[in-house]
């Protein structure tokens, strides 16, 4: 069984046992699980359900390794460069996104 979920403006195809980096959300620092209820599609072999826009009653339960504080990971460093063809008109800014790393435990459809 697999599902397509929407989280943080992105769509992810997930199955039970997958590890996933999701956008940072406000959760209790001591939480062990998170519930993702924006399920767009649920597929199970021949039977599938498509939501308009979300599947009614479907949710994905994901857990953290340890607590939510332990699940915080950092992405790659990105450098943005602004350049205009003038004297002393360059700027380089770095950005590093934070994510929550979760493991998909159960897909309820």
C-alpha positions in Angstrom: 0.0 0.0 0.0 1.3 3.5 -0.8 -0.1 7.0 -0.6 0.6 10.4 -2.0 0.6 13.1 0.7 0.9 16.9 0.6 3.1 18.5 3.2 4.8 21.8 3.1 3.6 22.6 -0.4 5.2 19.5 -1.8 3.8 16.1 -2.7 5.5 12.9 -1.6 4.8 9.3 -2.5 5.2 7.2 0.6 4.9 3.6 1.6 5.1 1.9 5.0 8.7 1.8 6.3 9.9 4.7 4.1 12.1 7.5 5.6 11.3 11.0 4.6 12.5 14.5 5.2 9.5 16.9 5.6 9.3 20.6 6.1 9.7 21.8 9.7 6.4 22.0 11.5 5.4 23.0 15.0 5.2 19.9 17.1 5.7 19.2 20.8 9.5 18.7 21.3 8.8 15.5 23.2 6.3 14.1 20.6 7.0 10.6 19.3 4.6 10.6 16.3 3.0 13.0 13.8 -0.2 12.6 11.9 -0.3 13.7 8.2 -3.9 14.0 7.1 -3.6 15.7 3.7 -3.7 12.5 1.7 -4.2 13.0 -2.0 -4.2 9.4 -3.2 -4.2 5.9 -1.7 -3.2 2.9 -3.8 -3.3 -0.8 -2.9 -2.6 -3.0 -5.9 -5.8 -2.9 -8.0 -7.9 -0.8 -5.6 -7.1 2.9 -5.3 -8.8 6.0 -4.0 -8.4 9.5 -5.4 -9.3 12.5 -3.3 -10.9 15.7 -4.4 -8.6 17.3 -3.2 -8.1 15.0 -0.1 -9.2 11.4 0.6 -11.9 11.4 3.2 -10.9 9.6 6.4 -7.3 8.7 5.2 -4.2 9.6 7.2 -0.6 8.7 7.4 1.0 8.1 10.8 4.8 8.8 11.0 7.1 8.5 13.9 10.4 10.1 14.9 13.6 8.3 15.9 13.5 9.2 19.5 11.7 12.6 19.9 10.9 15.5 17.6 14.1 17.3 18.8 16.2 14.3 17.7 14.5 14.2 14.3 15.7 17.7 13.3 18.2 17.5 10.4 19.8 20.1 8.2 19.8 20.1 4.4 22.6 21.0 2.1 24.0 24.5 2.1 22.8 26.6 -0.8 24.4 29.8 -2.0 22.5 32.5 -3.7 24.5 35.1 -5.7 23.2 38.5 -6.7 25.3 40.1 -9.4 24.9 43.3 -11.4 27.4 44.6 -13.8 28.4 47.6 -11.7 31.4 48.2 -9.5 31.1 46.5 -6.1 27.7 45.1 -6.9 28.0 41.5 -5.9 26.4 39.7 -2.9 26.6 36.1 -1.8 24.1 34.7 0.7 24.0 31.2 2.1 20.9 29.3 3.2 20.5 25.9 5.0 17.0 24.5 5.3 16.0 22.5 8.4 13.8 19.4 8.1 12.2 16.8 10.2 13.2 13.2 9.4 10.3 10.8 9.9 9.6 7.1 9.3 6.2 6.1 7.8 4.6 3.6 10.2 1.0 3.2 9.0 -1.3 4.3 6.2 -4.9 4.3 7.2 -7.4 4.5 4.4 
